[in-house]
């Protein structure tokens, strides 16, 4: 794909954007107790932020499809807050995962979207890479991955600004969620563990209902997609993997930083901490071609 294939979702009105973020944050908070802390994140606000960022991208993509009359089925992939997510949507018969990452740059637009990495987690033998061919939705014709990006904060090459989204919980609200996490251990449940209304009522007793602060409204960047025709393009990149693709663009596409060998991509535009199967976005077909 080329830069002309990039889809920028930039025209979301303020009310719609706020509602998308609000729904994402509320989903993150109520599902937190049934989501394993695989990244070992130290506090609930950051864990909720990690869950919410994927839901925000999904919500913006849904808005884009609805606004442009693109026939995408989200309902068949929806799961309640106490169960494990399946896929994100059905399109052209296939089930799709939307893989979203945060990028950091100045201004509203980044100058090299096609140089970004398409990433699929591959930390262990049961991670998302190993399930890339497993159909989870009855009747689907296959599995595809769509790669998108959101600007997470301003970055001038040396200094990162505040995140676009901050999760706000009072100490009592955080304690309440912590007690629920201890009870359910981040494990999905076979039946609904409690009523939604009860959860929100208990939270409101312990603090206000302004669960987030939105500093700015980043655009959703929709790039390429991958399926079984493209798996051979993906190679491991991570703290302990070989330096696959490192010099793909004639210079260091990424470098390993610090004692934990975190990967710093494109001079700090994107960061990764785990092993991913990775391809340069420009090697993939554009989602725009399917519309």
N, C-alpha and C positions, 0 to 999 in steps of 0.2 A: 504494500500500500504506500501511497505518497501523502504529502501534506494536504493535498486537495481532497483526500478521502476522510479527513478528520471531521467528526460531527461535534460542534460546540453547542451545548444546551445553555444558552445565555439569556433567554427571554422569559424566564419564570417570574411571574409577578410576586411581590413581597408576601402577600397573604398566602398564596399557594406554597411558597418556599417555607414560610414559617410553619405551616401545617404539616408539611413533609418532615421537617426537622422535629417537630413536636411528636408526631407519631413514631418516629424512629427512636427518639430518646425514651419515650414511654415504653416502647417494646423492649429496649435495652434494659431498663430498670426492672420490669416485671419478669423478664426471662433470665436475669443475671444469676439467680439461684439454681438454674437448671443448665447452665453453660459452664463447661469445665474451664478452669483457668490454665490453659496450656502454656501461656506465655509467662505465667507466674508474675502477674502485674500486682504491685503492692497495695493498691487501694481501689475501692469500688467505682469512684468517679472515672478513673482511667480505663477500667475494664468496661464500664458502660459506654464510654467514648469509643472504644474499639468496636463494640457491637453496633453502636449507632451509626458509625461512619459507613458501614456496608449497607445499612438500611436506608440511609440518606441517598446514597448512590442509586439504590433500587427504586426509591420513591421518585427521584428525578428522572430516571429512565422510564418509569411508568408514566409520568407526566408527559414526557416527550412522545411516547407512543400514542397516548390518548389524544394529545393535541394535534398530532399529525395523522390521525386515523390509521395507525399501523395495527393490524390485528395480532395482538399478543395476548396469550392466556396466562394471567398471573394466578387466577383463582385455584387452578388445579395443583399449584405448587405451595399454597399457603399451609402453614402448620401453626398450631396453637403454641403459646409461649412456653409450655412445659415439655414440648417434644423437640427432637433434633430436626433442623431444617433439611429439606430435600433439595430440590433445585429451585431456581428463582423464577423461571417462566418457561412456557412452551411457545415455540415459534417455528413455523414451517414443518411441523411434525416432530421436531427434535426438542429435547429438554436442555435448558441452558443454565449455566452458572455464570453470574456476573462477578468478575474478579476486579475489585476496585482497590486502587492504592492512592495514598496521598503524595503529592509532589509539592516542592517548595521553591518559590521563585518570586520575583518582583512583578508588579503589574497584574493585569487580569489574565494575560495570555503568556504561555511559555513558547519559546521560539523554536523548539525541536521536539514536538510530540512523537514523531516517528522514531526517534532515538530512544524512547523510553523502553524499559524491559517489560515484557509480558511474563507474569509470575504465577506459578502454581505451586503451593507448598508441598515440599517433599522431605519432611523431617524424619520420617520413619516409614516402615513398610505398609502402614495402614493410613497414610496421609492422603490428601486430596489427589495427588498425582496418581496414586495406585487405584483410585476409584473413578478415574476419568472415563472409563468405558462401561461402568455399571449403571444400567438404567434404573431409575428410582420411581419413575412415573409410568403407570400402566399404559401401554399402547404407543409410547414414544418410539421414534424411529432411530434414535441415537442420542449422543451427548455432545454438546458443544460448549466452549468457553468464550465469553465476551470480555474484553479488557477495557476498563475505563479508569479515569483518574479525576481526582478533585484536588484543588489547591488547598493545602492544609494550613499554610501560614505564609507570610511574606519572608523572603530570604534574599539578601543582597550579595550572597557569596561568602559572607563571613558571619553574619548575625541573623538569627532566626527570630521573627516576631511572635506574638501570641497566637495560639491556635484559633481557627475561625469559630470553634465551638468549645464552650466550657460547660461541664456538667456541675450543677449546684445541688449539693445535699447538705442538710444540717447534720450536726453530730448525731442527733437522735435518729434521723432518717438513715444515716449510714449504719448505725448500730442495729437498727431494725433489719436492714437488708443483710447485714453480716450474720445475724441470728438465723435468718432464713437460709443463707448459704451453708451454714454449719449443719442445719437440719437436712437439707437436700443434697449437699456435697457436690453441687454442679452436675448432678445426674438427671437425665430426662426421666419423666414419669409416664406410667401406663394410663393414668387417668388424671383429670384435673385436680390438682392438690388443694386449691383454694379458689374462692370466687374473686374475679377481677375487682369488683366494687369494694370488697373487703380490703384488698391490698392498697388501693388508692385512698380509702378512708383512713387506714392506719398510717400511711405516709403523711397525709394532710394533718393528722393529729400531732405529728412530730416536727412540723415545719411548713413552710409555704409551698405552693404548687408551681413556683417558677423554677423548674428543674434544669434550665439551661440558659446560657447567654450566647447569643449569636453575634460575633464581631463583624462578619461580612458574609456574603452569599456567594461562594465559589461556583464557577460553572462546571457542569459535568462534561467531561471530554470522553467521547466514545470513539474507539480506535478499531482494532482488528479483532478477529475471532480465530478459533482453532478447533479442529476436530481430528478424527483419526488420520486424515491426510497430512496433518502437520505435526504430529507428535515427534517425528524424527528431528524436527528443528529445535526441540527443547533439550537443553543440557543443564546439568547441575551447576548452580552458583551458590556459594555459601561460605561460612567460616572455615570449613575444613575440606571443601571440594577443590578440585583442580581449577585453574584460572581459565575456565571455558569462556569464550567470547570476550575476554578482557580487552583485547586489542582490535575488536571487530571494526571499529570506526577509525582505525589508524592511530588511535591514541587510547589511553586508559579509559575504557567505558566505565569501569568501577575500580575501586581500590579497597583493600582491607585495612581497617582502622582500629587501633587500640588493642588491648589484651584479649578482647573477645572476638576480634576479627570481624566486626560489623562491616557490611558492605556499603560504601559511599558511592552512589551512582551519579555520573554527570556532575561532578564537583559539588555534590550535596543536594541535588534536585530531588533525590529519592534515597531512602535508607532501608536496608533490610538486615535482620538479625538472625534469620534462619536459612536453612537450605531450601532453595526453590528450583524447580525445573523452569528454565528461562529461555526465552527467545526474544531477539529484537523485534519490536512491533512492526517495523518496516518489512519484515520477511513474511508477515501474515496477510491474508486477504482482508479487505476492509468490510466491516459490517454494513457500511453504506451501500455496497454493491447488492445487498440482499433486499433493499427497500425499493 
